[in-house]
Amino acid sequence: MAHSTFIRYKGIVNNHIKPALGHRKLKNLTRVEVRRFYNEKGKALSARSVDYIHVTLQKALSQAVRDDLIPRNVATGERPRSSRQQSVEEARALSPAQVKALLMAARGQRNEALYVMAIHTGLRRGELLGLKWTDIDLDAGKLSVRRSLKVTENGLAFGSLKNKTSYRSVPLNKTAVAALRAHRARQNAEILVAPEWRDTGLVFPNRVGKPINPSNLYHREYMPLLKRAGLEEERFTFHSLRHTFASALCNEREYPKVIQSLLGHSSITQTMDTDSHLMEGMGSGAVDGLDEAFG
């Protein structure tokens, strides 16, 4: 289990399950109580959050059954309304005007190229932060996704990707190549004057060359960037930039299978569940059309 997943489960137990059900003995817990618990949480939390709570409770009670602590799992069959449809509704993308506002706010910033790359390649945050210059061929206009930066119990570490299809080659359009060339020149200048620099080969390191903490990036850089762009109230997550890439390809009428490959989704089902509401046709051209879409 990934450390971030463990932390999520721990938080769910401490913040939701224990306060509501922790006083009950396992053998006395009923389906009615579980159902009422889900309904109450559904009034205050998103369907996705209630889904996480259910999965956590379901796993805990299943383990209790295996350990002969209780005869049956009363959470079985009581799954709340799935977040699948809501996740589709919540998978919001920035409009072209909002993309321009965001990139304008990022212009001249140290990690301007990171946001250009997020929008023009669809890489996940961990994939961007794990990207090395050796993964990129600017002359050929492509990059290879080989690793992801993860938060572990012992700190930051490079780990495997989400699935085997996440290991992929992604084409770079003119906008992305230009941003990376400018970023490399800026980084080379930064190295020359830095009092210390750890040569990790990362494309997007911190100010001493080490990996960027994803939480710090999100709260100290990305959220202020949204505010400067006038998008603070829109509640766009960093993942929204990835969805913006996918949505733009849908609008360019790119084949769903191509979009799946570029995003590194494990199956076409995942791609269709997330972006099918935006697919109005099929065509070709992949990322080339994004130069004009976000130009």
C-alpha positions in Angstrom: 0.0 0.0 0.0 1.3 3.4 -0.9 2.1 5.7 2.0 -0.3 8.3 0.8 -3.1 5.7 0.7 -2.3 4.6 4.3 -2.5 8.2 5.4 -5.8 8.6 3.7 -7.3 5.5 5.4 -5.9 6.6 8.8 -7.5 10.0 8.4 -10.9 8.5 7.4 -10.8 6.2 10.5 -9.8 9.0 12.9 -12.0 11.7 11.4 -15.1 9.9 10.4 -15.5 6.2 11.4 -14.3 6.4 15.0 -16.3 9.5 16.0 -19.5 8.0 14.6 -19.1 4.2 15.2 -16.1 3.8 17.5 -18.3 3.5 20.6 -20.1 0.5 19.2 -19.0 -3.1 19.7 -18.3 -4.9 16.4 -20.9 -7.6 17.1 -23.6 -5.1 17.8 -23.1 -2.9 14.7 -26.1 -3.2 12.3 -26.8 -2.5 8.7 -29.3 0.2 9.7 -26.5 2.1 11.6 -24.1 1.8 8.6 -26.8 3.0 6.2 -27.6 5.9 8.5 -23.9 6.7 8.9 -23.5 6.9 5.1 -26.6 9.1 4.7 -25.4 11.5 7.3 -21.9 11.7 5.7 -23.6 12.2 2.3 -25.2 15.4 3.6 -21.8 17.0 4.4 -19.3 15.3 2.1 -19.0 14.6 -1.6 -20.0 11.2 -3.0 -16.4 10.4 -3.6 -15.5 11.1 0.0 -18.4 8.8 1.2 -17.1 6.2 -1.3 -13.7 6.3 0.5 -15.3 6.0 3.9 -17.3 2.9 2.7 -14.2 1.2 1.2 -12.3 1.8 4.5 -15.2 0.5 6.6 -15.8 -2.4 4.3 -12.1 -3.5 4.4 -12.0 -3.2 8.2 -15.1 -5.3 8.7 -14.0 -7.9 6.1 -10.8 -8.3 8.1 -12.8 -8.7 11.3 -14.8 -11.5 9.6 -11.6 -13.3 8.5 -10.3 -13.0 12.1 -13.6 -14.5 13.4 -14.4 -11.4 15.4 -17.9 -11.1 13.7 -19.9 -13.6 11.7 -20.8 -11.2 8.8 -19.9 -7.8 7.3 -22.8 -5.5 7.8 -21.3 -3.0 5.3 -21.7 -5.5 2.4 -24.5 -4.4 0.1 -24.8 -1.0 1.8 -22.5 0.8 -0.6 -23.6 4.4 -0.9 -24.4 6.1 -4.3 -21.2 5.7 -6.3 -19.1 8.8 -7.0 -18.5 7.6 -10.6 -21.1 9.9 -12.1 -20.2 12.8 -9.8 -16.5 12.3 -10.6 -17.4 12.8 -14.2 -19.3 16.0 -13.3 -16.5 17.2 -11.1 -13.8 16.5 -13.7 -13.7 20.1 -14.7 -11.5 21.6 -17.3 -10.3 25.1 -17.8 -11.6 27.0 -20.8 -9.2 28.4 -23.3 -9.7 31.9 -21.8 -8.9 30.4 -18.3 -5.8 28.6 -19.6 -4.6 31.9 -21.0 -5.2 33.7 -17.7 -3.4 31.0 -15.8 -0.4 30.9 -18.1 -0.3 34.7 -18.1 -0.1 34.7 -14.3 2.7 32.1 -14.5 4.7 34.1 -17.1 8.2 34.8 -15.8 7.8 32.6 -12.8 10.4 30.1 -11.9 8.2 27.1 -12.8 6.2 28.7 -15.7 7.2 25.7 -17.9 5.7 23.2 -15.4 2.2 24.6 -16.0 2.7 24.8 -19.7 3.7 21.1 -19.6 0.8 20.1 -17.4 -1.7 21.6 -19.9 0.1 20.6 -23.1 1.1 17.0 -22.1 -1.4 15.9 -19.5 1.2 14.5 -17.2 0.3 13.8 -13.6 1.8 16.1 -11.0 4.1 13.3 -9.7 5.1 12.5 -13.3 6.1 16.1 -13.9 8.0 16.3 -10.7 9.8 13.1 -11.5 10.7 14.1 -15.0 14.5 14.3 -15.8 16.2 16.0 -18.7 17.4 12.6 -19.9 13.7 11.7 -20.5 13.3 14.5 -23.0 14.4 14.8 -26.6 13.6 18.4 -27.6 14.9 18.0 -31.1 12.6 15.0 -31.7 9.8 16.7 -29.8 9.0 13.9 -27.3 9.5 12.8 -23.8 9.3 9.4 -22.0 7.4 9.0 -18.7 9.5 6.7 -16.6 8.9 7.5 -12.9 6.8 9.5 -10.5 7.7 11.4 -7.4 5.9 10.0 -4.4 5.5 10.9 -0.7 6.6 8.0 1.4 6.8 7.3 5.1 10.5 8.2 4.8 10.1 11.3 2.8 10.1 12.0 -1.0 11.2 9.2 -3.3 10.9 8.2 -7.0 8.6 5.3 -7.5 6.9 3.2 -10.1 4.0 4.7 -12.1 0.3 3.9 -11.5 0.2 1.1 -14.0 2.1 -0.4 -16.9 0.4 1.9 -19.4 1.6 4.9 -17.5 5.1 4.2 -18.9 4.7 6.0 -22.2 6.1 8.3 -24.8 4.4 11.7 -25.1 4.8 14.0 -28.1 5.7 17.7 -27.4 4.1 20.4 -29.5 5.9 23.7 -30.3 4.6 25.4 -27.2 5.9 22.8 -24.9 9.3 22.6 -26.6 9.7 26.4 -26.5 8.8 26.4 -22.8 11.3 23.7 -22.0 14.1 25.3 -23.9 13.5 28.6 -22.0 13.2 26.7 -18.7 16.5 24.9 -19.3 18.3 28.2 -20.0 16.8 29.7 -16.9 17.8 26.7 -14.9 21.4 26.7 -16.2 21.6 30.4 -15.1 20.2 29.5 -11.7 22.8 26.8 -11.2 25.7 29.2 -11.9 24.7 31.5 -9.0 23.2 29.0 -6.6 25.3 28.7 -3.3 24.6 25.0 -3.4 23.1 22.7 -6.0 22.4 19.0 -6.0 22.6 17.7 -9.5 19.6 15.3 -9.7 18.9 16.0 -13.4 15.3 16.9 -12.6 13.5 19.2 -14.9 11.5 20.8 -12.1 13.6 20.7 -8.9 13.5 23.0 -5.9 15.9 25.9 -5.6 18.8 23.6 -4.5 18.2 20.9 -7.2 16.3 18.5 -5.0 12.8 17.1 -5.6 9.9 19.5 -5.0 7.5 18.5 -2.2 4.2 18.1 -4.0 2.2 19.6 -1.1 4.5 22.7 -1.1 4.0 23.1 -4.8 0.3 22.9 -4.5 -0.2 25.2 -1.5 2.7 27.7 -1.9 2.7 28.0 -5.7 -0.3 26.6 -7.5 -3.0 28.1 -5.2 -1.4 31.6 -5.3 -1.1 31.2 -9.1 -4.9 30.6 -9.3 -5.5 33.7 -7.2 -3.3 35.9 -9.4 -5.1 34.5 -12.5 -8.5 35.4 -11.0 -9.4 31.7 -10.8 -9.4 31.2 -7.1 -13.1 30.7 -6.8 -13.2 28.1 -9.5 -11.6 25.5 -7.3 -9.5 24.0 -10.1 -7.2 21.3 -8.7 -3.8 20.6 -10.2 -5.5 17.5 -11.8 -7.8 19.9 -13.6 -4.8 20.8 -15.8 -4.5 17.2 -16.9 -8.3 17.1 -17.6 -7.9 20.3 -19.6 -5.4 18.5 -21.8 -7.8 15.6 -22.3 -10.8 17.9 -22.9 -8.9 19.9 -25.5 -8.0 16.7 -27.4 -11.7 15.7 -27.3 -12.6 19.0 -28.7 -9.9 18.4 -31.4 -11.8 15.2 -32.1 -8.9 13.0 -31.4 -9.5 9.2 -31.2 -10.3 8.0 -27.6 -7.6 5.3 -27.9 -5.0 8.0 -28.6 -6.2 10.0 -25.7 -5.9 6.9 -23.4 -2.4 6.3 -24.6 -1.3 9.9 -24.0 -2.8 10.0 -20.6 -1.5 6.6 -19.6 -4.9 5.4 -18.5 -5.0 1.7 -17.6 -8.0 1.1 -19.9 -10.1 2.8 -22.5 -13.0 2.5 -20.0 -11.3 4.9 -17.6 -10.8 7.4 -20.4 -14.4 7.2 -21.6 -15.7 7.4 -18.0 -13.8 10.7 -17.5 -14.1 12.4 -20.9 -16.9 10.7 -22.9 -19.2 13.7 -22.2 -16.8 15.9 -24.1 -16.3 13.6 -27.1 -18.3 14.7 -30.1 -16.3 13.2 -32.9 -13.1 11.7 -33.9 -10.2 12.9 -36.0 -6.4 13.2 -35.9 -3.6 15.6 -35.1 -3.2 14.8 -31.5 -1.4 17.6 -29.6 -0.5 19.9 -32.5 -3.9 21.6 -32.4 -3.3 22.7 -28.8 -0.8 25.4 -30.0 -3.8 27.2 -31.4 -6.3 26.2 -28.7 -4.2 27.7 -25.9 -2.2 30.2 -28.0 
